[in-house]
Amino acid sequence: MKKQTYLFLIGGIFSLIIAMGIGRFAYTPILPLMQKDLSFSNTVAGYIASSNYAGYLLGAIIAGAIPLKKYRVISLRISLIISILTTALMGLTYSHFLWYVLRFLSGVSSAYVLVLASGIVLDKLAAINKTSWSGLFYGGVGLGICLSSLCIPSLNQLYQWEGTWTGLGIVSGILAFFVWIWLDDNSNAVEMKAKQEIFAEVPPTKWLLWLIIAYGLEGLGYIVTGTFIVSIAEKTPFFHKNATIVWMMVGLAAIPSCLIWSILAKKWGYVKSLVLAMALQSLGMAMPAFWISKTSFIISALLFGATFMGITTLATTFGRQMNPSNSSRTIGILTAIYAIGQLIGPILAGFLSTFTHNFNTALIGASCVVLIGAGMLLNGIQFERKSKGILSENNYDL
């Protein structure tokens, strides 16, 4: 049983590597390679990024709105196939329009995978009383970022940016085989019902709206760094032909971050942990605008990597615990508001950078947006203290 649980968790991790770490985020380190070869503007780069996030928004809305409880695994597998194909096909065309279409479809599939895999894995972990393992699961995004960062320089050297996309698609296809055989959906309904009865005593609507709004602001702010940090580093004299190392730092910091933030949430509570994570991220995002050096980019990348998936882990796990009877819908709503923010972010940043000829204004503005989101969460600390009291009376450990 234990071995099956580990393989199940690894299957979930691999699904996030494919759809998120590679399918969604590989664009960031490949973007400067594409721009160098094809010389398109930051505005076009922002449109390509935002087409992905528009798809991500649509996917999150559909995944949250349509009940897929009985069809989660088959829907997840179809989404993974779309994610792999849209990654591979990016290297087979030079058409801006086709890039928009492919990144849009990639966004739809990545949102589906995140929402469905989160629902399947978090439900199973709750059923076996291992909710804290959610940090290991969400670490898959960091692993995917790190894996793509290791592959991209070699693939680019051998096959240019075109072969880089196709090569990552092949890597994703290999990982998908293991997702197929290891990730199932047979969580124990009786145990889950018991958990739902416990969580039913926690007011699910009193503070969820604040979490949703703050998470939307996080999406709007973080994505500026998430889209352009490698391009910004590439334009400095400190990372000549080696800016991918910045993205690797993001991935390395992201791998353990979800587990660390899950442990901190258990100790301090979800709200305090979210506020701290967003404040640290805000600091890291603004750093390259005020201090331009190799060190500042590395620190910025590490702070960004250490927080962006940690925030997703905390927000989705906490949101699910506030409304466990419909976990996919709650995660879908959170993912949708996040997607609205990240749809707008790259377009604004692209316009600002084209107008000001640098990314400083965009970075500072994005940093402020995330800090405002953190401030909005502060009123939830008292609510969570009451909630934890209710849960401890039921002898259930968050």
C-alpha positions in Angstrom: 0.0 0.0 0.0 2.9 2.4 0.9 4.6 1.7 -2.4 1.4 2.4 -4.3 1.0 5.7 -2.5 4.5 6.8 -3.3 4.1 5.8 -7.0 0.7 7.7 -7.0 2.4 10.8 -5.6 5.3 10.5 -8.2 2.7 10.2 -10.9 1.1 13.5 -9.7 4.5 15.2 -9.5 5.3 14.1 -13.1 2.0 15.5 -14.3 3.0 18.9 -12.9 6.5 18.6 -14.5 4.9 18.1 -17.9 2.1 20.6 -17.9 3.4 23.3 -15.6 7.2 23.1 -15.3 7.7 22.5 -19.0 4.4 23.2 -20.8 3.7 26.4 -19.1 7.0 27.8 -17.9 9.6 26.7 -20.5 8.6 29.8 -22.6 10.4 32.0 -20.1 14.0 30.7 -20.7 13.3 29.9 -24.4 11.9 33.5 -25.1 15.3 35.3 -25.3 16.6 32.5 -27.6 13.5 33.1 -29.9 13.9 36.9 -29.7 17.6 36.8 -30.5 16.9 34.7 -33.6 13.7 36.4 -34.8 14.0 39.9 -33.3 10.3 40.4 -32.2 9.5 43.0 -29.7 8.7 42.7 -26.0 5.1 43.6 -26.8 4.8 40.5 -29.1 6.5 38.5 -26.3 3.9 39.7 -23.9 1.1 38.8 -26.3 2.5 35.3 -26.7 2.7 34.9 -22.9 -0.8 36.3 -22.4 -2.3 34.0 -25.0 -1.1 31.1 -22.8 -2.6 32.7 -19.7 -5.9 33.4 -21.5 -6.0 29.7 -22.2 -5.1 29.0 -18.6 -8.0 31.2 -17.5 -10.5 29.3 -19.8 -9.2 25.9 -18.6 -9.5 26.9 -15.0 -13.0 28.2 -15.5 -14.1 25.0 -17.3 -12.4 22.7 -14.9 -14.0 24.5 -12.0 -17.5 24.8 -13.5 -18.0 21.4 -15.1 -18.3 18.5 -12.6 -15.7 15.9 -13.6 -15.5 13.9 -10.5 -16.1 10.6 -12.3 -13.9 11.5 -15.3 -11.0 13.2 -13.7 -8.3 10.7 -14.8 -9.4 10.5 -18.4 -9.7 14.3 -18.6 -6.2 14.6 -17.0 -4.7 12.2 -19.6 -6.3 14.1 -22.5 -5.0 17.4 -21.1 -1.5 15.9 -20.8 -1.5 14.8 -24.5 -2.5 18.3 -25.5 0.2 19.8 -23.3 2.9 17.6 -24.9 1.8 18.3 -28.5 1.5 22.0 -28.0 5.0 22.1 -26.5 6.5 20.1 -29.3 4.7 22.0 -32.1 6.0 25.4 -31.0 9.3 24.5 -32.7 7.7 23.7 -36.0 6.3 27.1 -37.0 7.4 30.7 -37.2 3.9 32.1 -37.4 3.0 34.5 -34.6 -0.6 33.6 -35.0 0.1 29.8 -34.6 2.2 30.6 -31.6 -0.8 32.4 -30.0 -3.0 29.4 -30.8 -0.5 26.8 -29.5 0.2 28.7 -26.3 -3.5 29.3 -25.8 -4.2 25.5 -26.0 -1.2 24.8 -23.8 -2.7 27.2 -21.2 -6.0 25.4 -21.3 -4.4 22.0 -20.8 -2.0 23.2 -18.1 -4.9 24.6 -16.1 -6.9 21.4 -16.5 -3.9 19.3 -15.3 -3.2 21.6 -12.3 -6.9 21.6 -11.2 -7.6 17.9 -11.8 -4.2 16.6 -10.5 -4.6 18.8 -7.4 -8.1 17.5 -6.8 -7.1 13.9 -7.3 -3.8 14.1 -5.2 -5.1 16.3 -2.4 -8.2 14.2 -2.0 -6.1 11.0 -1.7 -3.7 12.6 0.7 -6.5 13.8 2.9 -8.0 10.3 2.9 -4.8 8.8 4.2 -4.2 11.8 6.6 -1.1 13.0 4.7 -2.2 16.5 3.7 1.3 17.9 4.5 2.6 15.9 1.5 0.9 18.4 -0.8 4.2 20.3 -0.6 6.0 17.3 -2.3 3.3 17.2 -5.0 3.5 20.9 -5.9 7.3 20.6 -5.9 6.8 19.1 -9.3 6.6 22.5 -10.8 10.0 23.4 -9.5 11.4 20.1 -10.7 10.0 20.8 -14.2 11.5 24.2 -14.3 14.9 22.8 -13.2 14.7 19.9 -15.6 13.9 22.3 -18.5 16.7 24.6 -17.5 19.1 21.7 -17.6 17.9 20.5 -21.0 17.5 23.9 -22.8 21.2 25.0 -23.2 22.2 21.6 -24.8 19.1 21.4 -27.0 19.6 24.9 -28.2 23.2 24.3 -29.0 22.4 21.2 -31.0 19.0 22.1 -32.6 18.5 25.9 -31.9 15.3 27.1 -30.2 13.1 25.1 -32.6 14.6 21.8 -31.5 14.5 22.9 -27.9 10.7 23.0 -27.9 10.4 19.7 -29.7 13.0 18.1 -27.5 11.1 19.2 -24.3 7.9 17.7 -25.9 9.7 14.3 -26.2 10.9 14.5 -22.6 7.3 15.2 -21.5 6.0 12.3 -23.5 8.4 9.9 -21.7 7.2 11.2 -18.3 3.5 10.9 -19.3 3.9 7.2 -19.7 4.5 6.9 -15.9 1.6 9.3 -15.1 -0.6 6.9 -17.1 0.3 3.9 -15.1 0.7 5.4 -11.6 -1.9 8.2 -11.2 -5.4 6.8 -10.5 -8.4 8.1 -8.7 -9.7 5.8 -6.0 -9.7 7.8 -2.8 -11.6 6.4 0.1 -15.0 8.0 0.1 -15.8 7.0 3.7 -12.7 8.6 5.1 -13.2 11.6 2.9 -16.8 12.0 4.2 -15.5 12.0 7.8 -13.0 14.8 6.9 -15.8 16.8 5.2 -18.0 16.6 8.3 -15.1 18.0 10.4 -14.4 20.8 7.9 -18.1 21.6 7.6 -17.8 23.4 11.0 -15.3 25.8 9.6 -17.1 28.8 8.0 -16.3 28.3 4.3 -17.5 31.7 3.0 -16.4 34.1 5.7 -12.9 34.6 4.4 -12.6 32.7 1.1 -13.4 35.9 -0.9 -10.3 37.7 0.6 -8.2 34.7 -0.3 -9.5 34.7 -3.9 -8.9 38.5 -4.3 -5.4 38.3 -2.8 -4.6 35.3 -5.0 -5.7 37.2 -8.1 -3.3 40.1 -7.2 -0.6 37.5 -6.8 -1.3 36.2 -10.3 -1.1 39.8 -11.7 2.2 40.6 -10.0 4.2 37.4 -10.0 3.8 36.7 -13.7 5.9 39.8 -14.7 9.0 38.2 -13.1 7.8 34.8 -14.2 7.6 35.8 -17.8 10.5 38.3 -18.3 13.2 37.6 -15.7 15.4 35.6 -18.1 15.0 38.3 -20.8 15.9 41.0 -18.4 19.0 39.1 -17.2 20.0 38.4 -20.8 20.1 42.2 -21.5 22.6 42.8 -18.7 26.4 42.3 -19.1 26.4 39.8 -16.2 24.8 36.8 -18.0 26.2 36.8 -21.5 24.7 33.8 -23.3 24.0 32.2 -19.9 20.8 33.8 -18.6 19.2 30.4 -18.3 21.1 29.9 -15.1 18.7 32.5 -13.5 15.7 30.3 -14.4 17.6 27.3 -13.0 17.9 29.1 -9.7 14.1 29.7 -9.8 13.6 26.0 -10.3 16.1 24.9 -7.6 14.5 27.2 -5.0 11.0 26.0 -6.0 11.7 22.3 -5.6 11.8 22.3 -1.7 9.7 25.4 -1.3 6.3 23.8 -1.4 7.2 21.3 1.3 8.8 24.0 3.5 5.8 26.3 3.2 3.5 23.4 4.0 5.5 22.7 7.2 5.4 26.4 8.1 1.7 26.5 7.5 1.2 23.7 9.9 3.3 25.6 12.5 2.2 29.2 12.0 -1.1 28.8 10.1 -1.9 29.3 6.4 -2.6 33.0 6.5 0.6 34.1 8.3 2.6 31.9 5.9 0.9 33.4 2.8 1.6 36.9 4.0 5.2 36.2 4.6 5.6 34.4 1.3 4.0 37.2 -0.7 6.1 39.9 1.2 9.4 38.0 0.4 8.3 37.6 -3.2 7.5 41.3 -3.5 11.0 42.1 -2.2 12.7 39.8 -4.7 10.7 41.1 -7.6 11.7 44.7 -7.1 15.3 44.0 -6.4 16.7 44.0 -10.0 15.0 47.5 -10.5 17.1 49.0 -7.7 20.2 46.9 -7.6 21.6 45.7 -11.0 24.2 43.0 -10.5 24.7 39.3 -10.9 24.0 38.8 -7.2 20.8 40.8 -7.2 19.4 38.6 -10.1 20.4 35.4 -8.3 18.8 36.6 -5.0 15.7 37.7 -6.9 15.5 34.4 -8.7 15.9 32.4 -5.4 13.3 34.5 -3.6 10.9 34.2 -6.5 11.4 30.4 -6.8 11.1 29.9 -3.1 7.7 31.6 -3.0 5.7 31.5 -6.2 4.7 27.8 -6.0 4.7 27.9 -2.2 1.9 30.5 -2.5 0.0 28.3 -4.8 0.4 25.3 -2.5 -0.8 27.3 0.5 -3.7 29.0 -1.3 -5.1 25.8 -3.0 -4.6 23.6 0.0 -6.2 26.1 2.4 -9.0 26.8 -0.1 -9.7 23.1 -0.5 -9.8 22.7 3.3 -12.3 25.5 3.5 -14.6 23.7 1.0 -13.6 20.1 0.9 -16.9 18.8 -0.5 -16.1 20.4 -3.9 -12.3 20.6 -4.0 -12.0 20.8 -7.8 -14.5 23.7 -8.0 -12.8 25.7 -5.2 -9.3 25.1 -6.7 -10.8 26.0 -10.1 -12.1 29.4 -8.9 -8.8 30.2 -7.2 -6.9 29.2 -10.4 -9.3 31.3 -12.6 -8.8 34.5 -10.6 -5.1 33.8 -10.6 -5.2 33.4 -14.4 -7.1 36.7 -14.9 -4.2 38.4 -13.1 -1.5 36.7 -15.0 -3.4 37.3 -18.3 -3.2 41.1 -17.7 0.3 41.2 -16.2 2.5 40.4 -19.3 0.6 42.7 -21.6 1.0 45.6 -19.2 4.6 44.8 -18.6 5.3 44.4 -22.3 3.7 47.9 -23.0 5.5 49.5 -20.1 8.9 48.1 -21.1 8.5 49.1 -24.7 7.5 52.7 -23.6 10.2 53.1 -20.9 12.8 51.0 -22.7 13.4 48.9 -19.5 11.5 46.7 -17.1 12.0 48.7 -13.9 8.6 50.3 -13.8 6.9 47.0 -14.5 8.9 45.2 -11.8 8.2 47.9 -9.2 4.5 48.0 -10.1 4.2 44.2 -9.9 6.0 44.1 -6.6 3.6 46.7 -5.1 0.6 44.7 -6.4 1.8 41.5 -4.6 2.5 43.5 -1.4 -1.1 44.9 -1.5 -2.4 41.3 -1.8 -0.3 40.3 1.2 -1.8 43.2 3.2 -5.4 42.1 2.3 -4.7 38.8 3.9 -3.8 40.2 7.3 -7.5 40.3 8.4 -7.6 36.5 8.0 -5.2 35.7 10.9 -7.9 36.1 13.5 -10.4 34.0 11.5 -7.9 31.2 11.0 -7.1 31.2 14.7 -10.8 30.5 15.4 -10.9 27.8 12.6 -7.8 26.1 14.1 -9.6 26.0 17.4 -12.6 24.3 15.9 -10.3 21.7 14.2 -8.3 21.0 17.3 -11.5 20.3 19.2 -12.2 17.6 16.5 -8.6 16.3 17.0 -7.8 16.8 13.3 -4.4 18.1 12.4 -4.1 20.5 9.5 
